[in-house]
Amino acid sequence: YLKHPIKRINIVSPENKLIEGFCKKNDVNFINEEDVLNLKKSELNYIVNNIDRNGWLYQQLLKYSFDLISETENYLVIDADTILTKSQVYENDGKLVLLISDEYHIPYFNNYYKLTGQVPKSKLSSVTHSMLFNKTILNNLKSHIEEYNKLNWIDAIISNIDKSELSGFSEFETYGLW
């Protein structure tokens, strides 16, 4: 259902022989997540009410780090638990299409304000579990986060998450609002 040419399919995952075998057999590029992000999940320390949310946050940071690996200016991210069930367009006449959803989670909007110092201009949600990221836009966002917070973008995201929230940051929401 993806209505775009695909240069390469990458699966980013922890080291896993089954996934690596699938990739080899199907001409898919396997990338060990530790080669993308110079950080271990356990270092995130995102635990809410004894629920470990490190992996959930880690996969979001991976998506923001893939700009260093992608060979193209735009790269499409689809969450591993997401299946396209109808035709999907992420670019139209050279312009990126920002999908929206009815998922409105206030902590994501609060976190955006903490990270950027900007009041969100929209109440529409960009949490659609798939997104076409533009490297220039993403790098502008990450640079702004670093300048505003006086921390590298990863540390800024980690330090601004409301640790009482199971879902305190969204990579899709933050990029979409930006």
N, C-alpha and C positions, 0 to 999 in steps of 0.2 A: 503493500500500500504506500510505500514511500515514493513520491513523485519527483525524484531528483536522481541525477547520476551519482554514483558512489565511487570514489577513488579507491578507498580502502576501508575495510571493516576491522576495527580493533576491539578486542575484548580485554578489558583491564580487570585484573582479578588477583587475589593472593595466589601464590604458587599452588598449582593444582594439576596433577597429572591427567585427570579426566578432561578438564577444560583445555589443557594444552594439547591433548590428543585430538579433541574435537576440532580445535583450530587448525592443526596440521592437516587433518583429513579434509577440511572444507576451505582451504586457502584463506583463512582468517588469521590476522596478525594477533598473537598473544603478547600482552605486555604485563609483566609483573608489577603490581601496584607500588611496590617499594622502589621501583626504578623511576616512577613518576613523582612521587612525593618523598622527600628526604625526611620522613617522620614516621614513627610507628603509631599505630592506633592507640596503644596503651599510654602514650605520652599526652594524649588529649585530655584525659581526666574529666570526661563529661559523663557523670553518673548522677541520675536523678531518682531519688527514692529507691536506691539500691538497684536501679535498672541501668545497665551499661549502654550508653548511647554513643560510645566511641566510634564504632563502625559506621553508624548513621552519619555522624559528622565527617568522618574520614572520607567517605565516598563523595561528599560534597566538595571537600577540599581537592580531591583528585580531579574533579571536573574543572575546577578553576585552574589547575596546574597543567592540564593537557595542552594548553596553548604552547608550551615548551616543546611538545612532541609533534603536534599536528603539522603536517606539511602544507596545509591549505589555510587561507585567511579565515575561513569559516569551518567550524566542525560541529557536527550534530551529535548530541548526547541523548541517548534513550536509556532510562533506568532499566536494569536487568529484569524487573518484575512488570514491565510495561510491554504490551503487545498492541501494535497498530491494527485496529479492526475496520478502518475505513481509510480512504485516500487522504494523505496528509501532505501539505505543502508548507515549506519553511522559508521559501524564497519565491518572490514573484516580481518579474521585470527588474531584476537586480536589487530589489529591496528585501530586507529580512522581514519575515512574518513572525510577529510575536503572538503566540497562542495565549488565550486566557482561559480561566476556569472559574468556578464558583467557590473555590476553596479560599476562604478569607480567614486567615489566622493572625490575629492582632500581634502576637509576639514577633512575627516576621517583619511587620511594618515598624514596630518599635525598634527592632534590631537594626533595620535599615537606617533609621534616624540616628541611632548610636554610632553606627559605622561611618556614616557620611555627613552627619550634621544637617541633612536636608529632610524637610517634611515630605513624605511621599506625595507625589502629584496625582496619584490615582488610587482608587480603592479596588480596582480590578486586580485579580490574582493572576500571576504568571506560573503558578505551580501546576504544570501540565505533565510533568514527569518525562518530558522530552523538550529539547531546545536547541536551536542553532545558535552557537556562540560565535561571535565575531572577535577575533584576537585583539584588534585595535580597541574596540569598545571595552572588552574585558580588561585589557591592560590599563586603560584610562580609569576604570573603576578601581582596580587594585592600587594604582598609584594614588588616587584620591583617598582611599581608605588609609593608606600608609601615611600620607601627609597629614590628614585630619587627626589620626590617632597617635602619630609619632611612634609607630610600631610597624614591623613588616605585616603584610596583609593577613597572613595566617595567624599570627599572635593577636592581631586586632580582632579578628573574628572570634577566636577562642576566648579572649578576655571580655568581649562584649555580650556573650551569650548569657541569657538569664538561666542560671543553673537550676532554677526551680521548675523550668519548663522542659518537658520531654522533647519538644520540637521548638528550639529557640532561634534557629537560623535556617534560611532557605536560600540555596545558591540560585535557584530559579527566580524566586521573588526579588532578591537583591539585584540580580542582573536585569530583570524585567523593569523594575522601578527606575534603575539607572538609565 
